[in-house]
Structures are given as C-alpha cells and as structure tokens.
Amino acid sequence: MSGNSPEGTTASSRRSTVRVVVVGDHATGKSSLIAAAASDIFPENVPLVLPITLLPADYFPDGIPVTIIDTPSSLEGKAKVEKELKRADAIVLTYACDQPETLTRLQNFWLPEIRRLKVKIPVIVVGCKLDLRDEHYPINLELVMGPIMQQFREIETCIECSAANLVQVVEVFYYAQKAVLHPTAPLFDQESQTLQPRCIRALKRIFLLCDQDMDSALNDHELNEFQVKCFNAPLQPSEIVDVKRVVREKIPDGVNRLGLTLKGFLYLHALFIEKGRLETTWTVLREFGYNDDLELKKDNLPFPSGKAPDQSVELTSEAVEFLKGIFRLFDPNKDGALQDSELDELFSTAPESPWNKPPYMDSAERTEFGELKLSGFLSQWALMTLLDPPQSLAYLIYLGYTGDPATAFCVTRKRSLDFKRQHTQRHVFHCFVFGPKNAGKSAFLTSFLGRPFQSKYNLTNNQCYTVNTVDQLRGTKKTLILHEIQEDDVKKLLSSKESLAACDVAVFLYDSSDEYSLKRASELLMHVAMQGEDSEYCVPCLLIATKDDLHPYPTSLKDSEMICLTMKIDAPIRISVKEKDMNDVFMRIVNAAERCHLSVPETEHGRNKKHYQQLLNRSLVFASVGSAVVVVAFAAYRAYASRKSNSVS
C-alpha cells in the first residue's frame, strides 16, 4: 500500500484557504517570519504589524493557499488578538531562540490564554531567530518541549527557524496547514502511541468494504483495487511484496497466506502516522466519505429533503430485512438476543454505539439478563429513524448497507391528510405523554418495557423516550414511541406553532387519588387542544387515570368523565402499574393514533372558531358590480365577535 497522496484529494477540494494567526511576545520575530516566507528574502525593516499576507497555493503540496494574520503584542492590541484567534484555523505561536524567557512565557501565559478563550485548533510552536542562539548553550528541543506538549495536547508540531538565513521559514506554514488539513489528534494518541478508537473503527469498516471475498484478508487484487481507488495508481508486484515484508517483520499475524489481515492494515496506518505521513491515512478516510470527526459526512448522504412538519420517516421493509440479517450475524448462539459485548461488536465499524447515550439509552425492552431482543433492536432503530433520519442512514451504511440509500427510508403521508381521509398508513406512532408531577409518567414509560414497578422514580431531567412494538387485534404489529413531556417544559413546547406536528397521539396522565392532579391534567389537555385548533395540527387525545390501586378521591370518576364528555374524547382509561393492570392501554393508544380523526378534543375556543367559519361560509354573498366583486361577511363577523365577547365575560 503506497503512501503517495496525489494532488487534488478530497482534503484539497474542501477548503479555499487555511487561515493562520501568528501570536507571541514582542520581538520574538513574528513579522519577520511572515515577511520572509512571503518574499523569500530577509527584510531589514518590517512594520510592527503586517497586513494580511497570502502564501499562494503552489507553495504547498495540497494546493491550498495560506492566509496569514499578524498580530500586535501590545496590551492595546489584546482585543484584536482574541478576535483573530477565534477566527483562525491554526495558530503559530512564537518564541525567540535567543530569549529563553519567551519560551517560558508560552507555558505560563500564551497556551493557558488560548485555552481560556476556548479556541480548539492546532498550535504550531515556532522558535524564531535560530541564528542568534548562543552556540555555547545548545538546546535539546525534544527535551524542552516534551513536557509542554504532554501538558498541552493542542500543540501539533514544534519547529525552529531563521528568517535571516531563510531556514525552515515556509515549512512553518506548511506544518500549520498540514495540521488543519491532516490533523493528528483524531487519528493518533501521542501519549500511548496508538491509533484512536474512532480511527480503528473507520479503518476496520474500510478494510471490510475492500475485502470483497470476505475471507478476512486483502489479497493482491484487493490491495491493488484499494490503492487505485484512494491514490489513482496501482501497486507494482514488488511493492506488494515489500509491504507484506514490512508488516510481517513487526506483526507476524498481520499477513497470512491469503493476504494482509486487519491487524496488518491497521499497523501500516499507524506506521504512516508515526512517520509524519498523516496525509496518507486522511486521503484513505476522505475517499471513503469521512469528515474530520471520523464520521460519514451527512451532507453527502442521499437523504430526502423537503419533509413537511407533520410527516415522519420510517424504515422500509428492505432496510428492516437488512437489520434482521445483521442481528442474526452477531447472534452466534442463536438465542435471539444480543449481549452488550455482541452489540459493541455489531457497531464496531461505526464511530460508537449510538444507543449508549440519551435519548436512546435504556429506551428499549431487554431480557432479565440485560440482553436486547430483535424486537427491541428494531424498535430502537425505529426511534433513531424518527428522531434523526440522517444519523439512522449513516449507521445503516456503517453496518454495511449496500443498497440504494434512497430505498432505506420512506416518508409518511402528511398527518393533516390522514386526518381528512380518516386513515393512516403509518407503522410507527409518536405519542406525547403529558401530566403533572407525581402523576406516574416515569412508571408508565418503564412499564411499557416490561420493567417492574418501583416505589420511587428519579425525576426525569432530559428528554425521555421508550419504544416497543404493540400487538393489534388483527395480528399486526405497530411500533409505539412514548415521549415524556415534563410539566415545566409544556409552555416552551407549545410556544412553537409546529410543536404538535410530530405528535400522532397525546395522553394525559393524572393520579386518580389526587384531585389537583386531575385538575392540572385537564388544564394541560386544554392547552394542547387549543394549540391543535390554532395550528391545525389536531391530535387525538386520551385521559389516563393512574394509580388505580389507590383509593380515588370521592368525585374522581364523575369529574374525569365530565371532562371527557365536555371535550368529546373517550372516557378515561384506568390503570395500575403497581398491580400490572394496564387495561390494554398501549393498544388503545395505537388505536387512537390509527383512527386519527376520532378522540380529537374540542374546546369552547375551537367550537366558536368552527361556528364562525360556518357562518362565514353561509354569509358570503357575491354581487357583481361591473368588473368588481363585493364580498359581504359583516353579519358573520358580528356573530363571531358577539360569541367571543360572551365567552370572555
């Protein structure tokens, strides 16, 4: 595998310039360094601060120009320095080789100051005036800078130069550009001298994609195809022999009789990086679609755009079958469930497991041993597809989905159209779960996953989701996603006109033993109903009486039924999570979502609005006067205004 990176790589095409800011103490040689790099001569007199300087593209092997920003060292120029640091792609931080105190200042002032500004970009430490260093006091740069580089990992390279003798002047800005285009940190841990975990995962995926015969080794033909794809040049037979020899000498099992193994492939890239040939590994990664964070570039993923707010995204049957196959592949004992270690291996070609952090963590049903069944695996994938379709598509591709990405997803019909047609074609339903504090929302969500009741639940701070399949009477299965909405977050949620567009059904929980809990749940129901009427994203709603094992307050049943009757929704569903008496509540939620035109609450506000519209339609009188059309709707307006006034009073 050759490390020769051709011109015109992906790295070169994605930037028009690299912006480098030069900072450091007064008289450390900043301006002379820039002027010498630009003119290839040492300037006798330079301004205190140079104007913006451009080093042309032909100075650099990647064919990208470098824009250099000089900065003042005075206290008055501090604001300008901070502003330029925050706009930079890389920093050149200077000290003077003939002034040891300026080197100390890097560690005591400049590097901590860059961190204080939260500027997370590569730093090139540059010793200027190398020609003026006292030759009687030589310095071991590696010995001096080693501890500093250990403390400040943002330092990419240290180099010393002489503008007067034109020694390593342009190289300073080459290393600065290289640190931006081909950064070390995402690929290699300098402290442990090993490849970073994300880099290993990305290279493993690339290896598996190139291993066409799936024998866990790259034969000579596969190596050649890889070389041509990444570097536009084939390997000569002698080069392949040399590559294998280099690997075999250090990693005996890096090569076998079939070819280069994954261990050998990873070793070669570690070797390139150790030798400073980062552009080789970056060329490979970018050819396979990775960005600087070692993720597939989402803007390159063919995902459908222009989705309406009340449309959702679901996996197609083709994608589901692919995921079933992947699940079976990583279930060697065929017990129908994956342990955490098997899940980690399944996602070993992705940047990380997407389900180890919110909102996906603990969102699906697991066995008593903590294993994930196929239904839970597919349910979590349905949740990720609903919440973040581009990420779902990226992870399908990480796992080896080779079909047309456009066939992996389908965009559902608008919910407003479903409402008019009184039917939905959706297979995944998104349910918002509202309710006051202590209404039992957390217990309700966890019971959906078959988890035992707890006497006390921690207050939910972040967005909480649970997802599972629900068996229907007709023998079909639907996926239901429960999304807990904290009481304190309702106002913020409803401040957006499109807040209910993604909601297929809403449920309102209250503690049947607490009168205030019902009162507050009915208020939340009213707010949501009015939002639906005003935004035209009407949502079927259900009222759920929790803690049915406790004694209800005296008028609980009568009060709750009156609320449902007034708002024209189904009678309350009474449940007890503690007693495992769930009253088919999840199936009834799915049924309400499917029959989206029913159980939609009506408020007085909505009825007035509907009545006004009916009056308006009946009162429109068109009278043609010449070419003009007179529209008379005054009577309807008066009727609506009168009803609105009465309702306010």
Long-range contacts (C-beta under 8 A, 24 or more apart in sequence): 1-223, 1-226, 1-227, 1-235, 1-243, 1-260, 1-268, 2-227, 2-231, 2-233, 2-235, 2-239, 3-272, 3-277, 3-280, 4-231, 4-233, 4-280, 5-61, 5-231, 5-279, 5-280, 5-283, 6-231, 6-232, 6-233, 7-61, 7-62, 7-63, 8-63, 9-62, 9-279, 9-283, 9-286, 9-287, 10-283, 10-286, 10-287, 11-62, 11-181, 11-182, 11-279, 11-282, 11-283, 11-286, 12-62, 12-63, 12-64, 12-181, 15-64, 15-180, 15-181, 16-64, 16-65, 17-54, 17-64, 17-65, 17-66, 17-67, 18-64, 18-65, 18-66, 18-67, 18-89, 18-90, 18-176, 18-177, 18-180, 18-181, 19-66, 19-67, 19-69, 19-87, 19-88, 19-89, 19-90, 20-66, 20-67, 20-68, 20-69, 20-88, 20-89, 20-90, 20-91, 20-92, 20-173, 20-176, 20-177, 21-68, 21-69, 21-71, 21-84, 21-85, 21-87, 21-88, 21-90, 21-91, 21-92, 22-68, 22-69, 22-70, 22-71, 22-91, 22-92, 22-94, 23-71, 23-81, 23-85, 23-91, 23-92, 23-93, 23-94, 23-110, 24-73, 24-93, 24-94, 24-95, 24-102, 24-110, 25-73, 25-94, 25-95, 25-96, 25-102, 25-105, 25-110, 26-73, 26-74, 27-73, 27-96, 27-99, 28-73, 28-94, 28-95, 28-96, 28-99, 28-102, 28-128, 28-129, 29-94, 29-96, 29-128, 29-129, 29-163, 30-70, 30-71, 30-73, 30-94, 30-128, 31-70, 32-128, 32-163, 32-164, 33-92, 33-94, 33-126, 33-128, 33-161, 33-163, 33-169, 33-172, 34-68, 34-70, 35-163, 36-163, 36-166, 36-169, 37-68, 37-169, 37-170, 37-172, 37-173, 38-68, 40-166, 41-166, 42-163, 42-164, 42-165, 42-166, 48-72, 49-77, 55-170, 55-173, 59-170, 59-173, 59-174, 60-174, 60-177, 61-279, 62-177, 62-178, 62-181, 62-279, 64-177, 64-181, 66-173, 66-176, 66-177, 68-173, 82-117, 85-114, 85-117, 85-119, 86-117, 86-119, 88-119, 88-121, 89-121, 89-180, 90-121, 90-122, 90-123, 90-124, 90-156, 90-176, 90-177, 90-179, 90-180, 91-119, 91-121, 91-122, 91-123, 91-124, 91-176, 92-124, 92-126, 92-172, 92-173, 92-176, 93-123, 93-124, 93-125, 93-126, 94-126, 94-127, 94-128, 95-125, 95-126, 95-127, 95-128, 96-127, 96-128, 96-129, 96-132, 97-127, 97-128, 97-129, 97-130, 97-132, 97-133, 97-139, 97-160, 98-129, 98-132, 98-133, 98-134, 103-127, 103-144, 106-148, 107-148, 107-151, 107-152, 111-148, 111-151, 111-152, 111-154, 111-155, 114-154, 115-152, 115-154, 120-154, 121-154, 121-180, 122-154, 122-155, 122-156, 122-176, 122-179, 122-180, 122-183, 122-185, 123-152, 123-154, 123-155, 123-156, 124-155, 124-156, 124-157, 124-158, 124-159, 124-172, 124-175, 124-176, 124-179, 125-155, 125-157, 125-158, 125-159, 126-158, 126-159, 126-160, 126-161, 126-172, 127-158, 127-159, 127-160, 127-161, 128-160, 128-161, 128-162, 128-163, 129-162, 129-163, 129-164, 130-160, 130-161, 130-162, 130-165, 130-167, 131-162, 131-164, 131-165, 131-167, 149-190, 150-191, 153-185, 153-190, 156-183, 156-184, 178-278, 178-279, 181-279, 181-282, 182-278, 182-279, 182-282, 183-278, 183-292, 184-273, 184-278, 186-292, 186-293, 186-294, 187-269, 187-273, 187-278, 187-281, 187-282, 188-270, 188-273, 188-274, 188-278, 193-274, 194-270, 195-266, 195-269, 195-270, 195-273, 196-294, 197-352, 198-293, 198-294, 198-351, 198-352, 199-269, 199-281, 199-294, 200-266, 201-294, 201-348, 201-349, 201-350, 201-351, 201-352, 202-285, 202-288, 202-290, 202-294, 202-349, 202-351, 203-265, 203-266, 203-269, 203-281, 203-284, 203-285, 204-262, 204-266, 204-348, 204-349, 205-288, 205-349, 205-350, 205-398, 205-400, 206-284, 206-285, 206-288, 207-262, 207-265, 208-349, 208-400, 209-288, 209-400, 215-258, 216-258, 216-261, 216-262, 217-256, 217-258, 217-259, 217-260, 217-261, 218-259, 218-260, 218-265, 219-258, 219-259, 220-259, 222-259, 223-259, 223-260, 229-287, 230-283, 230-284, 230-287, 231-283, 243-268, 246-271, 293-351, 294-351, 295-351, 295-394, 296-394, 296-397, 296-398, 298-390, 298-391, 298-394, 301-390, 301-393, 301-394, 301-397, 301-405, 302-405, 302-406, 303-389, 303-390, 303-393, 303-405, 303-409, 304-406, 304-409, 304-411, 307-411, 308-414, 308-501, 309-498, 309-501, 309-502, 309-537, 310-414, 310-415, 310-416, 310-501, 310-502, 310-537, 311-411, 311-412, 311-413, 311-414, 311-415, 312-386, 312-411, 312-412, 312-426, 312-428, 312-430, 312-502, 312-504, 313-385, 313-386, 313-389, 313-392, 313-409, 313-410, 313-411, 313-412, 314-382, 314-385, 314-386, 314-409, 314-410, 314-412, 314-426, 314-427, 314-428, 315-378, 315-381, 315-382, 315-385, 315-392, 315-408, 315-409, 315-410, 316-407, 316-408, 316-409, 316-410, 318-403, 318-407, 318-408, 319-396, 319-401, 319-403, 319-407, 319-408, 319-409, 320-378, 322-396, 322-401, 322-403, 322-408, 323-377, 323-378, 323-381, 323-396, 323-399, 324-374, 324-378, 326-399, 326-400, 327-374, 327-377, 335-371, 336-373, 336-374, 337-367, 337-369, 337-371, 337-372, 337-373, 337-374, 338-371, 338-372, 338-377, 339-369, 339-370, 339-371, 340-370, 343-372, 346-399, 347-395, 347-398, 347-399, 349-398, 349-399, 349-400, 350-395, 350-398, 350-399, 351-398, 354-384, 354-391, 354-395, 355-380, 355-384, 358-462, 358-463, 359-383, 359-387, 359-462, 359-463, 359-464, 359-465, 360-384, 360-465, 363-465, 363-466, 363-467, 364-449, 364-466, 364-467, 364-468, 365-449, 365-450, 365-468, 366-449, 375-468, 375-469, 376-468, 378-469, 378-479, 379-467, 379-468, 379-469, 379-479, 380-467, 382-428, 382-467, 382-479, 382-481, 383-465, 383-467, 383-481, 385-409, 385-428, 386-428, 386-430, 386-481, 387-465, 415-501, 415-504, 415-537, 415-596, 416-536, 416-537, 418-596, 419-538, 419-596, 419-597, 422-595, 422-596, 422-597, 423-594, 423-596, 424-504, 424-593, 424-594, 424-596, 426-504, 426-593, 427-478, 427-479, 428-478, 428-479, 428-480, 428-481, 429-478, 429-479, 429-480, 429-481, 429-504, 429-505, 429-589, 429-590, 429-593, 429-594, 430-481, 430-483, 430-502, 430-503, 430-504, 430-505, 431-480, 431-481, 431-482, 431-483, 431-503, 431-504, 431-505, 431-506, 431-507, 431-589, 431-593, 432-483, 432-485, 432-500, 432-503, 432-505, 432-506, 432-507, 432-528, 432-539, 433-482, 433-483, 433-484, 433-485, 433-506, 433-507, 433-509, 434-485, 434-487, 434-490, 434-506, 434-507, 434-508, 434-509, 434-521, 434-524, 434-525, 434-528, 435-487, 435-508, 435-509, 435-510, 435-517, 435-521, 435-524, 436-487, 436-510, 436-511, 436-516, 436-517, 436-520, 436-521, 436-524, 437-487, 438-511, 438-514, 438-517, 439-509, 439-510, 439-511, 439-517, 439-521, 439-546, 440-509, 440-511, 440-546, 440-547, 440-577, 441-484, 441-509, 442-484, 443-546, 443-577, 443-578, 444-482, 444-509, 444-544, 444-546, 444-575, 444-577, 445-482, 445-484, 447-577, 447-580, 447-582, 448-480, 448-482, 448-586, 453-577, 453-578, 453-580, 460-484, 460-486, 468-586, 470-586, 470-587, 470-589, 470-590, 471-587, 472-587, 472-590, 472-591, 473-587, 478-590, 478-594, 480-586, 480-589, 480-590, 480-593, 487-520, 487-524, 490-524, 490-527, 494-527, 494-528, 494-531, 497-534, 497-535, 498-535, 498-537, 499-531, 499-535, 499-537, 500-528, 500-531, 500-532, 500-535, 500-537, 500-539, 501-535, 501-537, 503-537, 503-539, 504-539, 504-540, 504-593, 504-596, 505-539, 505-540, 505-541, 505-542, 505-589, 505-590, 505-592, 505-593, 505-596, 506-539, 506-540, 506-541, 506-542, 507-541, 507-542, 507-543, 507-544, 507-589, 508-541, 508-542, 508-543, 508-544, 509-544, 509-546, 510-543, 510-544, 510-545, 510-546, 510-560, 511-546, 511-547, 511-550, 512-545, 512-546, 512-547, 512-548, 512-550, 512-552, 512-553, 512-556, 512-560, 512-574, 513-547, 513-550, 513-551, 513-552, 513-553, 513-556, 514-553, 515-553, 515-555, 515-556, 515-559, 518-556, 518-559, 518-560, 518-563, 522-563, 525-563, 525-567, 525-601, 526-567, 526-603, 528-601, 529-567, 529-601, 529-602, 529-603, 529-606, 530-603, 530-605, 530-606, 532-600, 532-601, 533-602, 533-603, 533-605, 533-606, 533-609, 538-600, 539-600, 540-569, 540-592, 540-593, 540-595, 540-596, 540-597, 540-598, 540-599, 540-600, 541-567, 541-569, 541-592, 541-599, 541-600, 541-601, 542-569, 542-570, 542-573, 542-588, 542-589, 542-592, 542-599, 543-569, 543-570, 543-571, 543-572, 543-573, 544-572, 544-573, 544-574, 544-575, 544-585, 545-572, 545-573, 545-574, 545-575, 546-575, 546-576, 546-577, 547-576, 547-577, 547-578, 548-574, 548-575, 548-576, 548-579, 548-581, 549-576, 549-578, 549-579, 549-581, 567-601, 567-602, 567-603, 568-600, 568-601, 568-602, 569-599, 569-600, 569-601, 570-599, 604-647, 605-647, 608-640, 608-643, 608-644, 608-647, 611-640, 611-643, 612-636, 612-639, 612-640, 612-643, 615-639, 615-640, 616-640
